[in-house]
Amino acid sequence: MEDFRRMYLRICKEGGVEPQETVVSQLQDRGSSHGSKLDLSGQSLSTDTCSVLSRTLLKDTVFTEVSFSDCMLSEEGVSHTVYHIHDEYSTMILLVLEWNALGVWDEAFSLFCDGLSSNSALVHLDLRNNQINHNGAAELALALKRNSSLQVLDLRWNNIGLLGGRSLLEALQKNKSIVQLEMAGNNIPSDTLKALEQTTGHNCENQFTLRESQSRTQVLSKEIQSLKEEKGRQVILTLYHHITLVLGKAGYTHTAPSHHTGLSDALPPPLIQWFSCRLQMVEAALALSEQKNHNMGELLTRVKTVREDQRQQHNRDRKREQEESALREGKLLRELQNLTETNNQLRSKVEEVECRCKSHQQQIFELKRELTNSTAELKLRLAQTEDHLEIEKRRSKQALDDMDTLRHKEVEHMNRHLQESERALQERIFKLEGQRIQLEEELSKAKAACVTERAQADGELGRVRAQVRLEEQEHVSSLEEKLRSVRSSLQEVQLHSTQQKQIISELQNKNSLHSKEMDALRRRIEELQQDLSGKDQEKVAEVSRVRVELQEQIGHLQAERTAQGGLREKISALERELKVLSSNHREALLDKDSQMASLLEKLRLRDAEIQRMREDEAHRASYLQSAILTYVQGSPLGQYSPKK
């Protein structure tokens, strides 16, 4: 650490940069620790300081772990940091850059990713809390496709999102070195996170299998080499021991070969030839065993190749399934979004319809209230008119009676010959008055019945009112016809008795005036009834129109509900299809695992066969030793031995 501090001060002096006091004090405080970690966490590094540190790290080969956590790096500071990552001779294997907002600087982060793609030493990279969005994740994915050394990547608490997660998932299909990827707090869907975990899990398993295969290969190579060496030593020692014993029994004086004399000088020529032949046979057997070992190695290589092809095929299938699932997911998301929009529109329509229904109900209530008020007013006016008419009738009758009594004496001598006709006329008048009273009573009864029926049968208001209106019109027309007939008869009587009854004509004139008033009142009643019927018709038309609109909207809502049911069925069918695909995927994985197990079983059988071949070689060596011993014991070696 002290050497690094001196180098930092020297480069600052050469570049004319003022050393940052916090960095110098941090390096001085940690100068006593001679570790391989440079920790500048929490230091606010300026652009010049970043440039000097980058140049210093380029010349340094000690630090393997560098931490710039929460250093508030600027865009130029990040660009200077990239130079050290670009260095192909860098010894840094761990780099911590959390809490630096690298994702804000698009160009600087792109340069950083380019440097990462060409780095071959970095193993662990920490980029937590750096505001990396989906564009930065895409740049990082391109770098991961070309990087083959990075194993641990921490991207927690960024803004990567769905698009960035898919970019990283696509990159991990090509990158086989990432074994640990932290992605919490990035707003990535759970299925994408699960796919990333599965990919890193497969990479971890592949790395473990590769390391295990390499270690087993090294162990087997060392064991085979040691067995070869041990076997050669044992064969030579055994042969030498047996030859020594045989020569000792045959009477040969045998001395161990010195540095200047070999075994060939101590043995007779025929034995040397025989040993040469046997040696060639042993060498041929060894060459055959080596050829078998080579064949086994080639077979193991082919098995590994097949296994790698199967793994690549499995990865391609899994990638294709993931792409298909991503397409299905996007389609389902779009359909869900459309359904959500449709549902919102339907909700707004339902709310609008409810508001309109409320307004229509309010209007109906107001119309009913107006109808009730107008009906009550009409009833009151009708009662007042009937009372007034009754009073006028009584008054006219009283006046007639008074005039008759007063004028009776005056007209008695003139009307004696007409008494009978007068009596007939009086009777006829009384009958007409009775008919008129009866008709008015019938009219009042009909009006009362109409009112009661209107109050009782509100649902059949239009039909009943139309019928009552027709009946009233018929009654009124009949009454008018009767009144016209009465008037004509009265006019005939008046014309017949104009000369004889002046007073009766005056009374009839008064009566005609009263009838005119009654006609005016009737016309007023008819106008009020027409207004009432018009309002009733408008209310019925409005209610029918509202009902039609409600039925249409209910039909639309039911159609939308059926469409939503169909979409729900489609979603459930797609979910079932996804479950079937996942089960097929699991079955394929189980098949691959069974194939791996069978390959491992074949490899175990090959190891057993190699062990059996070793045992056969040991048996052959023992047979060779016994054959040499038998040959040496049965050969005439005495003639070649010197006499003592």
HELIX and SHEET records of a PDB file:
HELIX    1   1 GLU A    2  GLY A   15  1                                  14    
HELIX    2   2 GLU A   21  ASP A   29  1                                   9    
HELIX    3   3 THR A   47  LYS A   59  1                                  13    
HELIX    4   4 GLU A   75  HIS A   86  1                                  12    
HELIX    5   5 LEU A  102  VAL A  104  5                                   3    
HELIX    6   6 ASP A  106  SER A  118  1                                  13    
HELIX    7   7 HIS A  134  ARG A  146  1                                  13    
HELIX    8   8 GLY A  161  LEU A  172  1                                  12    
HELIX    9   9 SER A  190  ALA A  250  1                                  61    
HELIX   10  10 LEU A  263  ALA A  266  1                                   4    
HELIX   11  11 PRO A  269  GLU A  412  1                                 144    
HELIX   12  12 GLN A  419  GLN A  456  1                                  38    
HELIX   13  13 LEU A  461  HIS A  496  1                                  36    
HELIX   14  14 GLN A  502  GLY A  634  1                                 133    
HELIX   15  15 GLY A  638  TYR A  640  5                                   3    
SHEET    1   A 6 LYS A  37  ASP A  39  0                                        
SHEET    2   A 6 GLU A  65  SER A  67  1                                        
SHEET    3   A 6 LEU A  94  VAL A  96  1                                        
SHEET    4   A 6 HIS A 124  ASP A 126  1                                        
SHEET    5   A 6 VAL A 152  ASP A 154  1                                        
SHEET    6   A 6 GLN A 180  GLU A 182  1                                        
END                                                                             
